[in-house]
Amino acid sequence: MAKPKGKSINYRITVEEFERFTEEFKNESDRAAVILGASQLDILLYQMLEGHLLPNPSGKDELLDGDSPLATFSSRINICYRLGLIDAEFARALHLVRKIRNSFAHEVSGVSLSSGPHRDRIKELVAPFAQNWAVPNILEKNFGDDHSVGNQFRAVIALMSLRLDGAVERVTRASYPSAADLLPPDRKTEVDGNQANENS
């Protein structure tokens, strides 16, 4: 899924696309799975913010693109939480994925999801899903009997992607009825009337 550019576009993950994503995802190395998984989640947060914030009047989004304030995975997680677009538990899980990604990005070789610090973070990441049928279902359907730490990570990323995609579909454009006016409504009418008289 490519990063959206310009005007808002409606991106959806179909069942077939989800299955294809999961199938490709399970064959990636641990490093690629972490980088690609985090990137997928980051893109979905971008789409959520793009769909919620007031429309951007120019081609480049000064909040979401480039070196802008909301261009990082961390800042997008935080602002989505503060805007009430994701809950605290989801934000915490996303930050765990971000930390795993950052660790992998700085390790040169021999990196594995089953190694000590990564294993502990994945255990923490998977814990909220212990009583949920979805992750075991993804594991069984896509990974058979191999429920290794790495595959648990892949299953959780797939489910988080699906959950975020659904949230993107439901997101509504922000509305601020109490936004501050530069001029109060009655003053605007007075100014507009004076301009009309001057032009007549």
Sequence and secondary structure as in RCSB ss.txt:
>XXXX:A:sequence
MAKPKGKSINYRITVEEFERFTEEFKNESDRAAVILGASQLDILLYQMLEGHLLPNPSGKDELLDGDSPLATFSS
RINICYRLGLIDAEFARALHLVRKIRNSFAHEVSGVSLSSGPHRDRIKELVAPFAQNWAVPNILEKNFGDDHSVG
NQFRAVIALMSLRLDGAVERVTRASYPSAADLLPPDRKTEVDGNQANENS
>XXXX:A:secstr
     SS       HHHHHHHHHHHHTS HHHHHHHHHHHHHHHHHHHHHHHS   SSSS TTTSTTSTT SHHH
HHHHHHHTTSS HHHHHHHHHHHHHHHHHHH  S   TTSHHHHHHHHHHHGGGTT SHHHHHHHHHHTT   HH
HHHHHHHHHHHHHHHHHHHH      TT   SS HHHHHHHHHHHHHHH 
